[in-house]
């Protein structure tokens, strides 16, 4: 539906093919090249003898005519050029005014030439290259041999043909091409259906005849003011909508209000101006700009970009509530990629609308993109690994983790590498593609820290002393307020010729390592006192070496 709205400019009842901005530019370039070519050919004569030979050749090949009406192409080109310059006295020389009805003749030759120019600007795209450049014209057409068909215009009373006709010139006696009197007699009908509105007519008569891309100054002024009027209407409508939303019981976020007052307002104004503007002042050149849909694409682009921002903001809030702040860091690069893709797609659509072939550009970008992808293979792997780290979240920013033989705190998970600060305060950068494949031990995810002192008692320890010592250690751990109730065990695990091994397993209820050190210091001192109290000694490592 959105893409249908991009092309909602009306097409009027003509047989004119779709005209684009590129067509207008190409037409201007052809006219400039034709004028430059003619200017270069004129001074080529270097002597009177050469001049006489050239005139003889011209007389043999093609009779001379002051207005260049010897072929259908040159005659139509001369009329269009004169009409575009608003030289309707010269433009009238290309129309056949013989045998016209009185109600047509009374209009005047200059006015008829001007009215036909307005009609052609609005209804018919004349491709000069399709007209014959031969004095006899095209012979194989559905019209008599002395006429050439330029185009057809649909009216309420049927189709009107724009014809060129070969007639005798009363001054020189040569046969020249003019716009047929059959077409000239239909100019009042064409003007009635395709003439400008009263406002357009007044602007056309009173503003300078300056044009850009085939669009006259008065048309730029008219459509700009029309758009500003629709923009004012859109502002009023959107402000009413936001006022109603602000007073509803359901709260509406400020970014939604700004979304309606901004991009939605602009889009509404563009759609109204394209659908409700007065069509009587639209020419083919204006229609070409409509096909470009420049402002409409800007409005849709603004809406898409603001939508991405709103979605990113909502997802960020959700991930923070879910205690997944690490994913929020990933939203920014993802949103930037999405925005860049939207802008590129809109640019390609704009180029296509203007008439340029975006397929060639896409092919070039495809080859270049393949080369870049091959060169940036490692970079792409690191980016994908960064996404994996953010989504699966084995570690987070601020986590103390063990990777390989290193232990450190995660400071940043970038798109290329992960930055880790070790316990020695040095910084290690590990490529994400390598880091994600490592065995990661997330120390920060511990809900409590184990306390497992290695107690190796002397082999000479008496059984009764050992039992009482273990019972005292068990009571010490069970009565300590920072030691977890389960598991908490003290067991005589094993013995050897030189030592008795007492296995102690308990957990300190904290994740704060500094506080953990305070607790185990207190426990170690207490156990040392129990060793003395129950006449137990730690095994001497020297005996272990002798035994081994």
Secondary structure, DSSP 4 states (H G I P E B T S, - for coil): -HHHHTT-----SB-PPP--HHHHHHHHHHHHHHHHHHHHHHTT--SHHHHHHHHHHHHHHS---TT--SSHHHHHHHHHHHHHTT-HHHHGGGB--TT--HHHHTT-HHHHHHHHHHHHHHH----GGGS--STT--SSSSS-TTEEEEEEEEETTEEEEEEEEEEE-TTT--EEEEE-HHHHTTHHHHHHHHS--HHHHHHHHHS---EETTEEHHHHHHHHHHHHHHHHHHHHHHHHHHHHHHTSSS---HHHHHHIIIIIHHHHHHHHHHHHS-GGG--HHHHHHHHHTHHHHHHHHHHHHHHHHHHHHHHHHHHHHTT-HHHHHHHHHHHHHHHHHHHHHHHHHHHHHHT--HHHHHHHHHHHHHHHHHHTHHHHHHHHHHHHHHHH-SS-TT-EEEETTEEEEEEEE-SSEEEEEETTS-EEEEEHHHHTTS-EEEGGG-SSEEE--EEEEETT--HHHHHHHHHHHHHHHHH-TTB-SSS-EEEEEEE-SSEEEEEEEEEES-S-HHHHHHHHHHHHHHHHHHHHHTT--BPPHHHHHHH-
